[in-house]
Amino acid sequence: MMAASQMAVAQRGMLENAIGARFSFGAGVTFQRFMSDRDVIEIMAMQRKGGVSLTGLYEMHMQAFNVRGFKWYLGGGAHVNYYNNQVRGYEYLRTTSSVAGVDAIIGMEYFFPSTPFQVSVDWKPVINLYNGRNKELDTGGFSVRYRF
């Protein structure tokens, strides 16, 4: 099954992976694994509020505006954040703690046709299910990735 999937990807000429930088209310790295033209797994590791956040997402990418290289996407996943006791201004983060929850994502991306680069912008609201404020609606970002 995996060999058939890889052969289909090779026949389409699609690059299977992308890695790059993500900028939001912190900075970090993003890695995407393209399972098909539509199905993508994305992992993000970010610095956020003086701590570290790790997010895993499943995304569906679809053609946008009938323009080659322009796609919109949506999906969901989960996150785990770790904060140390140096964070100030957040009553619920005054001690070393971890937070876990679910994420949604919706965004747009552009694949430059003649280069292996892509850019994307998205909105990624979260609901913390463990040890944190329930909702964080301020998480969106801009990413620049190299596809290989």
CORRAJO-V26664 format. One record per backbone hydrogen bond with DSSP energy under -1.0 kcal/mol. CO is the residue of the C=O (numbers start at 1). NH is the residue of the N-H. Records with the same first field share a line. If there is no record, write none. Layout:
CO: NH + NH
This chain:
1: 5
2: 6
3: 7
4: 8
5: 9
6: 10
7: 11
8: 12
9: 14
16: 34
17: 148
18: 32
19: 146
20: 30
21: 144
22: 28
23: 142
26: 24
27: 47
28: 22
29: 45
30: 20
31: 43
32: 18
33: 41
38: 61
39: 35 + 36
40: 59
41: 33
42: 57
43: 31
44: 55
45: 29
46: 53
48: 51
51: 48
52: 82
53: 46
54: 80
55: 44
56: 78
57: 42
58: 76
59: 40
60: 74
62: 72
64: 67
67: 70
69: 111
70: 64
71: 109
72: 62
73: 107
74: 60
75: 105
76: 58
77: 103
78: 56
79: 101
80: 54
81: 99
82: 52
83: 97
84: 87
90: 93
97: 83
99: 81
100: 129 + 130
101: 79
102: 127
103: 77
105: 75
106: 123
107: 73
108: 121
109: 71
110: 119
112: 115
116: 147
117: 112
118: 145
119: 110
120: 143
121: 108
122: 141
123: 106
125: 104
126: 136
127: 102
130: 100
134: 128
136: 126
139: 124
141: 122
142: 23
143: 120
144: 21
145: 118
146: 19
